[in-house]
């Protein structure tokens, strides 16, 4: 079973895909105009976003609840993916480090010959 098959099974289990494997459409909040009803800047906001002081202001507890709700939706990489990504980053870092070291060494040789 490939990584993509595992990902698809995870998405099915989460309800992000329907039975046919098509992404589920999640209804979004309607956009309503912000500002005066006549003219204005034409800016829009998501309805119910609580952007104004008339809704009671900022509530840290509600903010944290929403943060944790969003974090539950995040797809965490499997161990094989994590090892793969980490090894790519590590070897890329080693390669770039060697490149910078090599260029520094060559330039220092050139500078030492130039200023003898």
Helices and strands as residue ranges (DSSP letters): H 3-14, E 31-33, E 44-46, G 53-55, H 60-72, H 79-114
